[in-house]
Amino acid sequence: MIDLNVDNLRNKVRNYNVVFENTVKYREVWKESLREQIVSDLTAICEAGGLKVEIDTADKFHNLETIICTLGNVKSGIYEVVEPDIEKHLIRFNGSLVYQQLFNGKVLVLINYPIIESYMEPRPPKTIAIYRPEEIKTPFILRHIETLVSEITAWEDYDDDETVLPTKIGFNHKFTPDDLHDNNEQDLAAGE
């Protein structure tokens, strides 16, 4: 065998083992305490703040569990008149705050924006952060809820004061009025 210096490889293997052990540890913390802490903090903070929510957990896949703090679903107030006495209401999902356990045991926190079915495309979720379990403390959960309410309020209050980029059509060529004028003269000279 060739005499090689494998110190760099040993360091990488040590680091890999630490990261892998952290995944196992983070998953245990989620099961033993973190899941219940998040649900308890969400419940207490929302009640204290007067925010009506429903808190559900999704545990179809172990170690990929999710806590969903949703503002619920309601009639949007928009409806189609199907017949003179029949209205087909569009449902509005009011948005949610999600704590998603990732494959490595860390926790992704994100906001799902409101959506009105059959009326609009969903806006991509807003990622707040990815945390190690020991980083998620009650003050952070309060800030997450405050961020949820701020984002949903801004979504609800949307108007033309928002900075919205116009839809671009074509190949993004930039023509000045002189360019257009010169092209028209060339077309006329060519008999087109």
N, C-alpha and C positions, 0 to 999 in steps of 0.2 A: 504494500500500500504506500502511496505517496505521502510524504510527511507534509501535512497541511496545518495551517493555523486555523482552528475552528472556534476560536474564542468568540468571534462575532456571531457565529451560529449558535453557540451555547447561550449567549445573551438573548438572542431572539427566541430560543426555545424556553428559557426561563420566563421571559415576558409573556409568551403564549400561554404557558401554564398558569401564570398569575391571572391573566384575563379569563381563561377558561374557569378557574376556581371562582372568580368573581361572579360569573354567570350563574353558577350553582348557588352561591351565597345569596345573590340578589333574588333568585327565584324563591329561596326559602324565606327570606324576609317578607316578600310579597304575601306568601301563604300564611305565615305566622302572625303578621301584624299590620303590614302596610295597607293591604286591601281594606281591612276593617277601619283603619285610621282614616283613610281617604273618604270612605263612605260616611263615617261619623262626622268628620270635619265639614264635608260638603253639606250634610243635613243640618248641622248646628249653625253654620255660617249663613246658609240660605234662609233658614227660619228667622235668625236674628235680624237679617237684612230685609225681610219681607219679600223675598224672591220665591215664587212658587215654582217648584221643580219636581220632576220625577227622577229617581235614581235607580238605575237598573245595572245589572252586571251580566256580561256575556262570558260564559266559560265553556263554550263548545270545545275549544282546544286548551288543554292544560298548558300552563306556562306561556300562554298568549291571551290571557284574560283581559277583559275590558270593563271599565266602570264608565257609565254614560249618565251624565247629569243633563237631562233634557228639559227644555222649556215647554215641551208638549206639542201636540198637533191640534189645530183648530180649523174651523171654516175660515177661509181667507176673506170672505166678503165678496168674492168674485164668483159669479155663477153664470151658467149658460141656461137660457130658457129653452127647454126641450119641447114642451107643450105649454099651452097657456097656464096650466096649473102645476107644472112640474119644472123644478129647478135642479140643475146638476152643479153642485158646489165644488169648487176647487179647494183641496185641502192644503193648509199651510203648515209646514214643519217649522217651528219657531227657533230652531238652533239648539246646539248642545256643547257642553264641555266634556271632553273625553280623556280618560287616563287609560292608555293602552300599554300593556306589558309587551315589551319587544322580545325578540328571539334571544337576546343576550341578558335578559332580566332587568334591563333599564326600563324606564317608564317614559313614554312619549305623551305629552300633554298638548292637545289641540282643540281648536274651536271649529265646529261645523256651523256654517252660516244658514240663516233661514232660506227656505225655498218654497215656492208655490208650485204644486204639481201641474204639469202640462202647460205651464206658462213661461218658465225660464229654465235655463241650464244652471245646475248647481255651481256656485262659486267654490273654487278649491278651498279645502280647509286651511286654517291658519295654524301653523305650528308655533306653540309658545316656547317649548324647550323639550329636551330629553334630559332626564335626571337619573342619577343613581338613587336607589331607594333611601339612603341616609340623607339625601339632600331635600327630600320632600317633607317640609314642615308646615304646620298650620298657617303661619303668615304667608307662605307661598300659595297655599290653596285659596286664601282670601284674595290675594292678588290675581289669581287665575279667574276667580268669579268676577272680580271687578273688571278684568279685561274682557271677559265674556259679555258682560252687560254693556260696556263701552262699545265693543264691536257690533253688537246687535243693535244698539241705539243708532250708531252711525249708519248701519245698513238700512234701518227703518227710515231714517231721516234723509235718505239719498235725494239729491236734487241736482240741478244743473250747475251748482257751485262746485261740485266735485270735479277733480281733474280727471278727465277721461280722454284717453288717446283716441283720435278718430280711426276708423277702420281704413286701412290702407288698401287701395285697389291698384292693380297693375304691377309694374316691376320696379317701383320706387325710383323712376327716373325723375330728375329734377330739371324742369324746363322753365326758363325765364320767358317773359312775354316776347323778348327779342328772338329767342330760339324758335318759338312758334311762328312768329312773323317771317323769319328767314326761311323756315321749312315751307310755309305757304307760298312764298315767292318762287322757291325752287320747283315746287309742284306745278305752279302755273307756267313757268318757263318750259317745263318738260311736257306740257300739254295735258296734264292730268286734271 
